[in-house]
Structures are given as C-alpha cells and as structure tokens.
C-alpha cells in the first residue's frame, strides 16, 4: 500500500499552475500537452508547473494545495469540449482558459480517422509551429500582469 504524500501549504509550490488536456486521440490534445510542457521547460518550475488534472476530482491533497497557492491557474484545452477547464472549475477554481482551436486557430484532427488506412506515427499529426504558438500563448498568459 502506497504511503500518502505529506503536503505543507506554501512549501515547494509553484507561482503558477497549468492544467492541460492530454487528449491522445487528437492533434489538439497532444499539442496542448506538449506546449504546456515546453512552457514549463522555458519558464522553470518555480514559475510554472503542469499539475495532475486527475488529482482535482480525486482530492489529492498536494494538487489541491498547490493549486490553492498558485497566483494563476491556467487551463490549456485543445478543443471546445474544454475538459481541463470544466474539471478545474468543478473543483472550485477559476482558471484562465486557453483553447487552441479558438485561440491559435488549430483545426482538430482525430487520430482515429486513419484507422483502416495507413496509420501514421503520432508525431506526424503534430505541427511544430502550432506547438510553438501554443507554448508562446501559455507563457504570455502566465507572464501578463
């Protein structure tokens, strides 16, 4: 049985937290995830971290505590389903919402569209330019006053 992680408010927290869609069956979900990780890589873990979205509805104490301590809570969703934003709001938080289809003009493509055809590798559905634009938007959102 796993030992429960101890969490002390204000200790080892990040200034800002990001909750990202990780929808692995579409280009928009994968782009959301990659861009969020790239933003954290550029900003550093003191400034921002990608939090565990599943930790909110399951009441993981450290996820809730770090989210409560954050200056900004940013959700990055790939599409209009806005799963990340809805989960964060249901947990009682008011995030700043980024949606890639709306905010950078991405077109959603389901990876399942190629089932029964010649299936490409996952990264062939991803645009480096869209990951870069999404990352820049995340960073701008976090750094804005």
For each residue, the residues with C-beta under 8 A, 3 or more apart:
1:
2:
3:
4: 61
5: 61 62
6:
7: 11 61 62 65 66
8: 11
9: 13 65 68 69
10: 13 69
11: 7 8
12:
13: 9 10 65 66 69 70
14: 17 45 46 47 48 49 66 70
15: 46 47 48 70 71 72
16: 47 48 49 70 71 72 73 74 142
17: 14 48 49 50 51 66 67 70 72 73 74
18: 36 39 40 48 49 50 51 74 75 76 138 142
19: 50 51 53 56 73 74 75 76 84 87 88 95
20: 32 33 35 36 50 53 75 76 77 84
21: 28 29 32 33 76 77 78 79 83 84
22: 29 30 32 33 53
23: 26 28 29 30 32 78 79 83
24: 29 30 111 122
25: 29 110 111 112
26: 23 29 30 78 79 108 109 110 111
27: 30 31 78 106 108 109 111 125 126 127 130
28: 21 23 31 32 78 79 100 101 106 108 109
29: 21 22 23 24 25 26 32 33 78 79
30: 22 23 24 26 27 33 34 78 122 125 126
31: 27 28 34 35 78 100 106 126 127 130 131 134
32: 20 21 22 23 28 29 35 36 76 77 78 84 100 134
33: 20 21 22 29 30 36 37
34: 30 31 37 38 126 131 134
35: 20 31 32 38 39 76 100 131 132 134 135 137 138
36: 18 20 32 33 39 40 50 76 135 138
37: 33 34 40 41 50
38: 34 35 41 42 131 132 135
39: 18 35 36 42 43 48 135 138 139 142
40: 18 36 37 43 44 45 48 49 50
41: 37 38
42: 38 39 135 139
43: 39 40 47 48 139 142
44: 40 47 48
45: 14 40 48 49
46: 14 15
47: 14 15 16 43 44 142
48: 14 15 16 17 18 39 40 43 44 45 142
49: 14 16 17 18 40 45 66
50: 17 18 19 20 36 37 40
51: 17 18 19 55 63 66 67
52: 55 56 60 63
53: 19 20 22 56 84 87 88
54: 57 58 60
55: 51 52 58 59 60 62 63 64
56: 19 52 53 59 60 63 64 67 87 88 90 91
57: 54 87 90 91
58: 54 55
59: 55 56 64
60: 52 54 55 56 63 64
61: 4 5 7 64 65
62: 5 7 55 65 66
63: 51 52 55 56 60 66 67
64: 55 56 59 60 61 67 68 91
65: 7 9 13 61 62 68 69
66: 7 13 14 17 49 51 62 63 69 70
67: 17 51 56 63 64 70 73 88 91 93
68: 9 64 65
69: 9 10 13 65 66
70: 13 14 15 16 17 66 67 73
71: 15 16
72: 15 16 17 96 141 142
73: 16 17 19 67 70 88 93 94 95 96
74: 16 17 18 19 95 96 97 98 138 141 142
75: 18 19 20 82 84 85 88 95 96 97 98
76: 18 19 20 21 32 35 36 84 98 100 134 138
77: 20 21 32 80 81 82 83 84 85 97 98 99 100
78: 21 23 26 27 28 29 30 31 32 99 100 101 106 108
79: 21 23 26 28 29 82 99 100 101 108
80: 77 99 101 102
81: 77
82: 75 77 79 85 86 97 99
83: 21 23 77 86 87
84: 19 20 21 32 53 75 76 77 87 88 95
85: 75 77 82 88 89 95 97 99
86: 82 83 89 90
87: 19 53 56 57 83 84 90 91
88: 19 53 56 67 73 75 84 85 91 93 95
89: 85 86 92 93 94 95
90: 56 57 86 87
91: 56 57 64 67 87 88
92: 89
93: 67 73 88 89
94: 73 89
95: 19 73 74 75 84 85 88 89
96: 72 73 74 75 141
97: 74 75 77 82 85
98: 74 75 76 77 103 134 137 138 141
99: 77 78 79 80 82 85 102 103
100: 28 31 32 35 76 77 78 79 103 104 106 130 134
101: 28 78 79 80 105 106 107 108
102: 80 99
103: 98 99 100 137
104: 100 130 133 134 137
105: 101
106: 27 28 31 78 100 101 130 134
107: 101
108: 26 27 28 78 79 101
109: 26 27 28 113 125
110: 25 26 113
111: 24 25 26 27 114 122 125
112: 25 115
113: 109 110
114: 111 117 118 119 120
115: 112 119
116:
117: 114
118: 114
119: 114 115
120: 114 124 125
121: 124
122: 24 30 111 125 126
123: 126
124: 120 121
125: 27 30 109 111 120 122
126: 27 30 31 34 122 123 130 131
127: 27 31 130 131
128: 131 132
129: 132 133
130: 27 31 100 104 106 126 127 133 134
131: 31 34 35 38 126 127 128 134 135
132: 35 38 128 129 135 136
133: 104 129 130 136 137
134: 31 32 34 35 76 98 100 104 106 130 131 137 138
135: 35 36 38 39 42 131 132 138 139
136: 132 133 139 140
137: 35 98 103 104 133 134 140 141
138: 18 35 36 39 74 76 98 134 135 141 142
139: 39 42 43 135 136 142 143
140: 136 137 143 144
141: 72 74 96 98 137 138 144
142: 16 18 39 43 47 48 72 74 138 139
143: 139 140
144: 140 141
145:
